[in-house]
Amino acid sequence: MAFVSNGTEADEEGFEDAYENIPVASKMDLRCALEECTMALNLFLNNKFSEALELLRPWAKESIYHALGYSTILVMQSAMTFEPQDVQMGITTMKEALQTCQRFRKRNTVVESLSNLVSKQSGDQLTEEEMHAEICYAECLLQKAALTFVQDENMINFIKGGIKIRTSYQIYKECHQMYSLAASQGKMCSDTHYQFEGGVKLGIGAFNLMLSLLPSRVLRLLEFIGFSGNRELGLSQLREGASGSSIRAILCVLTLLFYHTYISLILGTGEANLEEAEALLEPYLKKFPNGSIILFYAARIDILKGRFEQAQETFQKCIVSQQEWKQIHHLCYWELMWCHSFQQDWLQAYRYADLLSKESKWSKATYVFQKAALLSMLPEDVVKTTGEDIVALFRQVESLKQRIAGKSIPTEKFAVRKSRRYISDNPVKLTLPALEMMYVWNGFTIVGKRADLTENVLVTIEKAEVALQNETKVTEYLADDLCLVQLLKGVCLKHLGRLLQAELCFNQVIQSEKRVKYDHYLIPFTFYELGLLYKEQGDRDKAIRYIETAKGNYKDYSLESRLHFRIHAALSSLKGSPVSTPTTPS
């Protein structure tokens, strides 16, 4: 087997030389390590985060699984806090984990490395520990790459992160080949081989699933350097891993849950497989009834099913279940903010946005914009009771913007652009800003599960429409605001099954294209919505034509990447192979 060179990452991080022999089992053999790490995982899922770390720490520099588990928990913590010192601690710990895994990997001489290019090694030439060291090394490398992207915005880090991801991907592919070969020869009989199999299924599954989500223009570039993604293969590998009994089964479950409850909605068309998500979660709800991560996903599924009241109860249960990781509380606040927004309980939604703006480091600009947007939906006398100044809040947004991996966060850029209306001495109020942000996060797909709430939202939109039509003081933003109202109205009507009326609203936006001055994103998003409407009507060709127009005829607008992800998902469900981009439909 031609393993990826041990040199690149080792040289960069200054790894110690590999042992001539694997450390003696009396210290911590593979089986004992797996047993102890399973105990740590159970502690973690029971909200005993510090205890899990304490169990793993003593052996974190001597055992590959202790190193992987210990560093993974710290990486999760740093990703949730976004505090620079936590991110740095995560990176430092992951470097140490890589060093530990490196010592257990098979060490090739120069001659062996060259011969591997000609004839691949088989798994027979690796000991059990060496096989597991490869899979653990790949997992550590992938996590360190992710942290490298968020740590600093310089291009060197970006390139280093990309190299790590590619190396990790290559190791997973080669481990998969080794596993497949051994399985076909009936050699996967050791009691630790199913743990290796679980690692392979998690890695191959997650890589294929995530790569399959990427828009074709990105994927073409990645395929050129050796990446490719197959969605069905990814899902099947993760499902097999989730149904197994390896230590990584829960990680396969959590990856599938994240895909069904977040990725499918934010970067897709919203067609999530919630039945599978519930089935995956059920045994863990029984085993860890107070586990905050398990409760969080249970509540998220309730939201996606339109069971907002039940979701609110479960999120509150999740919050009180533990006090150690406040970051999980912040995730709950974000979801509760939307829960109340879907029900147009703007004041309660504002309270959660306010909590986030004060406690969470993730995106201050977004949280402050959300606060101002939610308050904008309330009568002035109610706003006064909060002690907030809406104009002052909008004016703060730009100063709070941050950069990740050298780029601005798209939703922050969007919030900054919208807030600029308030910079002048005579600000022009935004129209339905909370509902616009709801649309940006694909929230209408969720509200659409509840006809009663969708009707209520439609009433709010139509009131804004009448107010704009009766506006005596015409501003430079009027055409943009009217188009926004028609887009939101059309989306509501579509979810209520009033497709002809929805089509009229969408066409009104498209016919107003030349009058739009600032919110140019409205046009391609409207073409996309029209495409989904025609898909719902069964007119596949027309659906593809309109979605391809959104894809090919517009660029350099707000939230372009987000729309391209959704377009990719929509076209993937409509057709098997790409077609050429047509001109604008008449």
CORBEL-V296060 format. One record per helix or strand of 2 or more residues. SS is the DSSP state (a for helix, b for strand). FROM is the first residue (numbers start at 1). LEN is the number of residues. If there is no record, write none. Layout:
ss->SS from->FROM len->LEN
ss->SS from->FROM len->LEN
This chain:
ss->a from->7 len->7
ss->a from->25 len->4
ss->a from->30 len->16
ss->a from->49 len->9
ss->a from->64 len->18
ss->a from->84 len->21
ss->a from->110 len->9
ss->a from->123 len->3
ss->a from->128 len->24
ss->a from->155 len->30
ss->a from->193 len->20
ss->a from->216 len->9
ss->a from->231 len->13
ss->a from->249 len->18
ss->a from->274 len->14
ss->a from->292 len->13
ss->a from->308 len->14
ss->a from->326 len->17
ss->a from->346 len->14
ss->a from->364 len->12
ss->a from->380 len->7
ss->a from->390 len->11
ss->b from->403 len->2
ss->b from->407 len->2
ss->a from->410 len->13
ss->a from->433 len->8
ss->a from->443 len->5
ss->a from->451 len->19
ss->a from->478 len->18
ss->a from->499 len->13
ss->a from->513 len->3
ss->a from->521 len->16
ss->a from->540 len->13
ss->a from->560 len->15
